Amino acid sequence: MSSRKVAYFSMEIGIRKDMPTYSGGLGILAGDTIRAAADLRVPMVAVTLLYRKGHFGQRLDQYGTQTEEQVEWVVGDFLKESAVRSAVTIEGRTVYIRPWRYDVTGTGGFSVPVYFLDTLLPENDEKDRTLTDSLYGGDEQYRLCQEIVLGIGGIRILRDLGYTGIERFHLNEGHSGLLTLELLHEETVKAGRESIGKEDIATVREQCVFTTHTPVAAGHDRFPLDLVLRVCEYGRDIVNLKDILCYNECLNMTYLALNLSRYINGVAKRHGEVSSLMYAGYAIDSITNGVHAATWTSPSFQRLNERYIPVCMENAVSLRYSLNIPKDDIWTAHLEAKEDLLRVVREKTGVAMDDRTFTIGFARRATAYKRADLLFHDTQRLLDIAERAGAFQVIYAGKAHPRDESGKAMIRRVFEAREKVKSRISVAYLEDYDMDLGRMITAGVDLWLNTPEPPLEASGTSGMKAAVNGVPSLSILDGWWIEGCLEGITGWAIGRDGAGTTEVNRSNDALSLYGKLEHTIIPLFYRDRDSYVEVMRNAIALNGSFFNTHRMIQEYVLKAYFR
Ligand SMILES: *Cc1c(COP(=O)(O)O)cnc(C)c1O
């Protein structure tokens, strides 16, 4: 245990579909990071919360109105309980924490242990037992308590489990920021001092690495100081360090993390720049996200890779050599993934889609800035494209957060539009978007559509999943696509770089999208299949080989962990 040098903290970690411990992009990225660390033998240990009630299941009625269901899972079926107990103090009460362990094992047999923290213990007060029940549920106080368990509790658990050699703490988003207060406290105890000194801050700063994941305000936690004083055992220290932990009289997890980290990064080049403008005065670097290629590659492409590039399991950077795979083989592997997806669509929705028809995919969290409805901006134009350029069909998936009304309205608008275009264009909306569906959809469509409002898509990862499966993107130039798009070579851009987010831009984006579909992409697919498959192969070789977590974790090792 003393050999582990990096502790990775994340509010959510997506390990597998049947463990509902993640809600979306952040958790899946965390899982992909850990999978890559295991493959490349990075000496890491990870900490997150358990979520017994999990993230919700989604049901949609005929109008696209979403209802949520609780997902039951039996924790003991997946995780190993540890006998260690640590404790934090919340509102003056002692809250005991139990860690459950899951080992993520890499291709070479090296494992990264992940600890899921749980407060459902008989020795805890009734209301503290539910603190680790739900992900992004409850009120402000519930959330603060969860972050106390994750940050302060997480450090104590690691110490009590015997992890004595940790040199770096990686804060995957600000949620785990309170871990810095526990580290500060350890320093003052070591020095025999009563209160936190400047030198302690410098010492702790040397140990922490912070990755910010979104420019959207809701992604940045703030807690009023009176709440912090009442709930958190380090409330007094936080008030004393107001200058560096607070902003506008609130404990601000982003400022806390910015001020207490030696290395800070955004998750794509543009996002690093946008974050530097948001947080002037901080040196913010960027490490562009990736996906764990083997996790997101369809069985048919896995077989192809095993045949042509066996080493890509150990390091996805070698996907570059896909350039040597015959195009016929690429197309055959793709058709198999497409048929698998269309079978699932038929089983789940009753919609029968044709595997010869050009198929567009769009799956992500349903929230306003992702603009799932941009494709339907002008339904008449869309119908005309289907008539003039060639038939196409669309597969959607995505859950809205239970309290995100505009996200829910977005799903209903897609359903309404589906009615309007159904004479010519078949549209399926799959319920309950999760890792398994994500894998099927990104692998099985012919084109991956991405239409966020710039600059709000910090990175985006689903287009990278598509790329490792040879599926090109048609995307707004935002997030990773600014780096990944070579027009007509790896995919296509919607609009131009640097456009804003006004209504005018919305119709311009829609016009640009329609133009590319009608005049470039659909004709290429139907009339020059060989060139279309060339773009598919480039998507793997040029983008799959770079936008993966093997390359990403190496950047963290070189720039953040061991420098
Ligand atoms: C990949 C994935 C996401 C994140 O996709 P983005 O493109 O980054 O929004 C969210 N949910 C699921 C189930 C996924 O597989």
The ligand as an ORCA input file, in Angstrom:
! r2SCAN-3c Opt
* xyz 0 1
  C     -19.760      9.076    -22.593
  C     -20.975      9.229    -21.780
  C     -21.330     10.494    -21.274
  C     -20.532     11.739    -21.559
  O     -20.684     12.119    -22.901
  P     -20.391     13.644    -23.366
  O     -20.253     13.587    -24.814
  O     -19.116     14.032    -22.687
  O     -21.538     14.446    -22.909
  C     -22.466     10.593    -20.500
  N     -23.223      9.512    -20.223
  C     -22.930      8.281    -20.701
  C     -23.816      7.128    -20.354
  C     -21.798      8.099    -21.497
  O     -21.496      6.875    -21.952
*
